[in-house]
Structure formats: C-alpha cells, structure tokens
Amino acid sequence: MSDFVSIIIPSRNEEKFIGKCLDSILEQDYPKDNLEVLVVDGMSEDKTREIVEDYSKKHSFIKMIDNPEIYTPFGLNIAIEEAKGDIIVRMDAHAGYQNDYVSKCIHFLNKERVDNVGGIIKTMPGGKTTIAKAIALSLSHVFGAGNSYFRIGSLEPQFVDTVFRGCYRKEIFEKIGKFNEQMLRSQDFEFNLRLKENNGKILLVPNIISFYYSQPTLWGFIKHNFTDGVWITYPYFKFKIEAFSWRHLVPLFFVSMLFFGFFLAQISTGFLLLLILFISLYLAFSFYFSFKIAKRQKDFIFFFILPFIFLARHVPYGLGSIWGAVKYFLEKYRAIDVKGN
C-alpha cells in the first residue's frame, strides 16, 4: 500500500507559474487517493488565489490555506501542521516536476532509509529573451552555482548538504523542529544544516528531476542575487545561524578583494599589479566558461552575454553579503543608541 503523502507549496504572487506547477502535480504517477496538495498562500495580490481556487474546485485533494504572515517559512510550518501525510514533499510554486518525481522520492526515502531525498533541477528560462536564457545557463554551471550539485547535476546518487526543496518523513519535524521562521530566505538550507547536525542523511538522486524557472530580466536577477547574499551573512550575525557553505562565501571574498584591491592600489604600484592580475584571472575564467557554454549551445551570442551575467551573479551576491553584516551592526548600534537615550 502506498504511503499517504502531503505536498506542501508556499506561494505568493505566482500567477505566471502556479498553474504549471499544479499541472505537473496532476500528471504525477503517484496514486491521487494517497495524495493531498496544500498550497499555502501568502496573501497574494495577483491572480494566484483565483487560480488555486479553480484547481481546488476541480480536484478535491488540492487545498488552499492562508498564510497571513506572508513569508515562506511561516507558510511551510502552517502546512506541516495541517498535513495529514506521514511523508512531506516540499515543492516550489515557481517550478514544475517530472511525472515520476513524487514516486521516486518516496521510493528512495524508503529504500535508502535516509531523512531527506531530492533531485536535480533543470533551470529553465523565465522568459523568451536571450538574456533570460543566459541567466538560466549561468545558474546551471559551476561558475555560477559552485558545487551545488542539485543545480549543476550529478552522475550518480550521493549524500549532500542540501537538495532542492526535499522529501521528508513528517516525524523529522517533531524530532528537530520545523523551519526557522527567522530565516525569511535560505530556510531550506538552514533546516538541512540542522538535520545533518542531528546525524540526518540527505540524498541527492539525479534522476529525480524538477524544472525551475529563473528570473526573466537582468534587473530581477541582480535584485534576487543581492537578497540571497544578505541572507547568508545577516542570519549569522543576527541569529547565530550558519546558513551557508563555502560556496556561498566565494562572492563575498571576490567583492571584498576588489574593494581592498582598489584601496591598496592607491598606495602601491605592486598592489595595483596584483589587482590587475586578480581581475584578469576572473575575466579569463569568465570568458573561458562562456566560450564553453556558447559552443555547447551552438550560439556564440552567449560568449558575449554570459560574462556580464556571471558578473551580475557574483557582484550583487557579494555586495548583499557585505550589506547583511552592515545591516546587523547598524541595527545593533541603533538599538544601543535608543537604550542609551
């Protein structure tokens, strides 16, 4: 007999993608009698709620729940409380899923006796432009995603530090707690870090596949990367949460080296030469990887576009990481100042 599964999907203003997400769930080969879908909506201001309500009228196992706190971790925890399933599959409204996604997650969760199972994501362009496609390509490459195996892929199943969203037994949330509501971003990574600290095992299976739609515009991509950077350092200082691995700190190192390099270059010609060497090495790697991608795509427009896309990935992320630390110390100073007055 199949396990009863609760799919939980936090959403807010996802009218462009929530239908695609729910359609991919309807196409799952997992028995619908043993499935419930909980869309926890953060009080969307577009047509997301209308779309979900329309699906729930047609399919009784789809249900919408309000998340008055708006943010993702609150929605996830509301859904976990409401879930009837012994197994929780965390999904993203901004993605679609291969039709055997759920069944494979359950299969490997049971077979391998692990605590979290996930697969790889195939990053899809969020729009039809060349820029949108370049953004998607950058997020699927090691130069844009580091050693994030769920993004860059893997040849065989392996234990990892995190996966895209994930499939858990509900009892794990009773054991180590639910998602940290202080983590408005990066809550999945923080939860998986906590899971590993409690001797949990996280398995990435490359033939479990989902399709994630990346930012469609360059400006949206820049803003998204900046915010991601903030939520690497800010929770570390604010909540003492180490919600990162080394790959998350590389942009911070890169931007810091640029800042210090420009400052020291004013003092010494030697430091100026080191700065030029550092920038030259970065550009060499950027153009080399851009060339490889353009060759694979058989479209050399990407050779000229991708270096700018990689820069839009690394610099805003690094600046966001710096701002995350500055933001904490500004808040701390203001709090001390208010108490002092």
C-alpha atoms as one frame of an Amber mdcrd trajectory, in Angstrom:
protein
   0.000   0.000   0.000   1.289   3.440  -0.916   2.255   5.958   1.765  -0.080
   8.914   2.218   1.820  11.971   1.028   1.301  15.670   1.697   2.733  18.034
  -0.909   3.233  21.490   0.594   3.683  24.550  -1.625   4.242  28.058  -0.228
   3.232  30.734  -2.736   2.847  34.460  -3.148   2.104  36.286  -6.396   2.861
  33.275  -8.588   0.105  33.658 -11.178   2.552  33.019 -14.036   3.785  29.703
 -12.640   1.350  28.187 -10.121  -0.774  26.650 -12.891   2.261  24.950 -14.443
   3.243  23.664 -11.015  -0.194  22.205 -10.260  -0.485  20.708 -13.753   2.789
  18.864 -13.200   1.413  17.526  -9.903  -1.768  16.341 -11.598   0.407  14.420
 -14.049   2.273  12.581 -11.264   2.092   8.788 -11.473   1.624   8.557  -7.697
  -1.919   7.421  -6.649  -4.081  10.503  -6.140  -6.069   8.725  -3.427  -2.931
   8.802  -1.298  -2.073  12.405  -2.017  -3.009  15.846  -0.749  -1.712  19.162
  -2.062  -1.594  22.118   0.340  -0.929  25.464  -1.321  -0.165  27.922   1.472
  -0.677  31.361   0.010   0.997  34.440   1.490  -1.982  36.674   0.723  -1.179
  37.090  -2.967  -2.147  40.343  -4.642  -2.338  38.936  -8.177  -4.494  36.097
  -9.539  -2.669  33.290  -7.727  -5.512  32.680  -5.274  -8.142  32.579  -8.016
  -6.085  30.065  -9.980  -5.568  27.784  -6.969  -9.243  28.004  -6.003 -10.195
  26.961  -9.533  -7.923  23.896  -9.288  -9.294  23.010  -5.833 -12.871  23.048
  -7.164 -11.921  20.558  -9.877  -9.639  18.379  -7.714 -10.663  17.674  -4.116
  -7.125  16.761  -2.988  -5.883  20.306  -3.736  -6.482  22.789  -0.925  -5.506
  26.413  -0.363  -4.533  27.646   3.095  -3.934  31.259   4.110  -0.553  32.397
   5.350  -1.266  35.784   6.975   2.423  36.163   7.889   3.215  36.219   4.132
   6.753  34.832   4.269   7.766  31.318   3.195   8.894  29.713   6.498   5.596
  30.633   8.165   3.700  29.086   5.267   5.772  25.907   5.410   5.122  25.484
   9.125   1.399  26.121   8.722   1.308  23.425   6.038   3.262  20.940   8.168
   0.748  21.420  10.988  -2.158  20.863   8.582  -0.581  17.942   6.714  -2.214
  14.535   7.117   0.550  12.597   5.392   3.339  10.653   7.061   5.593  11.938
   4.287   6.022  15.618   3.385   7.134  16.636  -0.098   8.188  20.290  -0.130
   7.614  21.855  -3.535   8.079  25.299  -5.027   5.342  27.191  -6.864   7.978
  28.547  -9.251   8.780  25.098 -10.606   7.387  22.075 -12.460   8.059  18.411
 -11.758   8.704  15.302 -13.851   5.734  12.922 -13.652   7.598  10.370 -11.512
   9.013  12.958  -9.112   6.883  12.035  -6.096   7.036   8.264  -6.600  10.832
   8.314  -6.943  11.234  10.486  -3.854   9.127   8.025  -1.828  10.959   5.040
  -3.304  14.421   6.285  -2.335  13.242   7.617   1.050  12.066   4.105   1.933
  14.781   2.120   0.173  17.811   4.050   1.416  16.390   4.867   4.872  17.506
   8.478   4.679  15.955  11.611   6.170  15.640  13.795   3.089  15.572  12.954
  -0.609  15.752  15.355  -3.515  16.867  15.540  -7.094  18.382  17.904  -9.591
  16.747  20.951 -11.093  16.855  21.810 -14.751  16.901  25.577 -14.736  14.518
  26.933 -17.351  14.452  30.482 -18.740  11.864  32.623 -17.005  11.212  34.428
 -20.290  11.742  34.119 -24.027  14.642  36.561 -24.355  18.316  35.726 -24.879
  19.059  37.368 -21.509  16.564  35.070 -19.782  18.183  32.026 -21.389  21.655
  33.238 -20.415  20.529  33.657 -16.794  19.246  30.074 -16.774  22.509  28.801
 -18.271  24.603  30.639 -15.674  22.678  29.009 -12.819  23.325  25.536 -14.215
  27.093  25.965 -14.384  29.727  25.548 -11.703  30.982  29.128 -12.280  27.538
  30.446 -11.391  26.411  27.844  -8.847  29.586  26.462  -7.280  29.389  22.863
  -6.096  25.612  22.973  -5.669  25.002  19.514  -7.129  21.241  19.911  -7.397
  21.950  22.759  -9.819  24.960  21.524 -11.780  23.950  17.857 -11.786  25.470
  14.583 -10.637  26.250  11.304 -12.382  25.041   9.113  -9.525  23.196   9.340
  -6.184  25.263  10.932  -3.434  24.939  12.356   0.055  24.950  16.171   0.024
  24.494  19.184   2.305  21.175  20.213   0.758  18.768  19.475  -2.085  16.124
  21.461  -3.933  13.173  21.526  -1.515  13.110  17.831  -0.497  11.024  14.907
   0.719  10.880  14.138   4.445   9.071  11.916   6.891   6.799  14.120   8.981
   8.317  12.740  12.179  11.603  14.512  11.412   9.915  17.865  12.086   8.842
  16.572  15.502  12.397  15.458  16.175  14.414  18.561  15.215  11.745  21.251
  14.855  10.144  22.878  11.839  11.516  25.574   9.523  13.150  28.533  11.244
  10.740  31.464  10.914  13.572  33.945  11.390  15.025  32.762   8.082  12.922
  34.638   5.541  15.283  33.249   2.881  17.561  30.186   2.831  15.265  28.374
   5.280  15.703  25.061   3.420  19.470  25.188   3.715  19.283  26.086   7.411
  16.872  23.214   8.058  19.109  20.747   6.233  22.132  22.026   8.152  20.224
  21.333  11.370  19.230  17.930  10.022  22.856  16.989   9.372  23.889  18.231
  12.813  21.381  15.701  14.182  23.013  12.888  12.175  20.440  13.110   9.383
  21.236  11.917   5.876  20.358  13.915   2.756  20.389  12.017  -0.517  20.528
  13.596  -3.979  19.246  11.312  -6.758  19.996  12.679 -10.247  17.045  11.002
 -11.985  14.593  12.828  -9.715  14.013  15.901 -11.841  12.249  19.232 -11.421
  12.182  22.294 -13.651  12.886  25.665 -12.038  12.090  28.944 -13.810  14.817
  31.515 -13.258  14.489  35.303 -13.214  13.383  36.613 -16.630  15.151  40.004
 -16.500  18.668  41.163 -15.689  17.438  43.620 -13.053  15.316  40.936 -11.385
  18.345  38.617 -11.427  20.540  41.279  -9.803  17.987  42.002  -7.057  17.462
  38.311  -6.380  21.215  37.696  -6.041  21.652  40.696  -3.740  18.903  39.445
  -1.430  20.348  35.933  -1.426  23.677  37.423  -0.365  22.067  39.335   2.510
  20.560  36.126   3.847  23.940  34.446   4.050  25.611  36.845   6.495  22.663
  38.561   8.215  21.318  35.420   9.957  24.854  34.518  11.053  25.255  37.778
  12.973  21.609  38.302  13.940  20.571  34.794  14.955  23.935  32.979  15.155
  22.776  30.708  12.326  25.452  29.416   9.955  23.133  29.043   6.948  25.864
  28.652   4.375  28.656  26.516   2.968  31.946  27.699   1.442  30.385  28.234
  -1.991  28.089  30.911  -0.539  31.093  32.899   0.681  33.031  32.994  -2.595
  31.194  36.112  -3.920  31.840  37.848  -0.587  35.550  37.056  -0.923  35.555
  38.205  -4.554  33.921  41.582  -3.887  35.998  42.149  -0.739  39.173  41.527
  -2.731  38.038  44.108  -5.282  37.347  46.698  -2.569  40.634  46.152  -0.772
  42.465  45.928  -4.084  41.194  49.301  -5.299  42.049  50.881  -1.938  45.564
  49.423  -1.746  46.222  50.211  -5.411  46.211  53.891  -4.437  49.130  53.220
  -2.103  51.419  50.933  -4.071  52.088  50.005  -7.690  52.632  46.429  -6.519
  49.067  46.244  -5.189  47.801  47.756  -8.449  49.527  44.976 -10.389  48.023
  42.356  -8.049  44.579  43.876  -8.581  45.020  43.790 -12.360  46.140  40.147
 -12.119  43.151  39.245  -9.936  40.652  40.896 -12.315  42.403  39.361 -15.329
  42.144  35.862 -13.827  38.453  36.367 -13.119  37.800  37.587 -16.653  39.831
  34.721 -18.115  37.705  32.153 -16.249  34.517  34.015 -17.127  35.248  34.152
 -20.859  36.557  30.593 -20.896  33.377  29.187 -19.340  31.237  31.471 -21.502
  33.015  30.108 -24.582  32.414  26.504 -23.470  28.723  27.172 -22.866  28.306
  29.064 -26.146  29.961  26.203 -28.020  27.674  23.667 -26.353  24.619  25.797
 -27.131  25.856  26.365 -30.697  25.118  30.064 -30.324  28.102  32.389 -29.811
  25.935  35.285 -28.674  26.322  33.704 -25.225  30.089  34.182 -25.387  29.471
  37.940 -25.272  26.470  37.953 -22.904  27.423  35.408 -20.235  30.431  37.323
 -18.803  28.003  40.125 -17.876  25.518  37.597 -16.475  28.194  35.951 -14.335
  29.220  39.393 -13.089  25.555  40.108 -12.272  25.537  36.870 -10.299  28.759
  37.353  -8.333  28.945  41.080  -7.553  25.365  41.645  -6.239  25.619  38.433
  -4.207  28.900  39.619  -2.677  27.543  43.129  -2.057  24.457  41.607  -0.459
  26.670  39.529   1.846  28.513  42.687   2.905  25.242  44.544   3.402  23.890
  41.669   5.512  26.720  42.203   8.014  26.431  46.011   7.860  22.655  45.785
   8.336  23.090  43.785  11.537  25.625  46.198  13.047  23.501  49.236  12.106
  20.504  47.659  13.822  22.622  46.835  16.860  24.018  50.387  17.031  20.546
  51.917  16.747  19.225  49.617  19.465  22.095  50.587  21.773  21.584  54.268
  20.926  17.867  54.086  21.722  18.570  52.337  25.040  21.282  54.879  25.815
  18.871  57.746  25.273
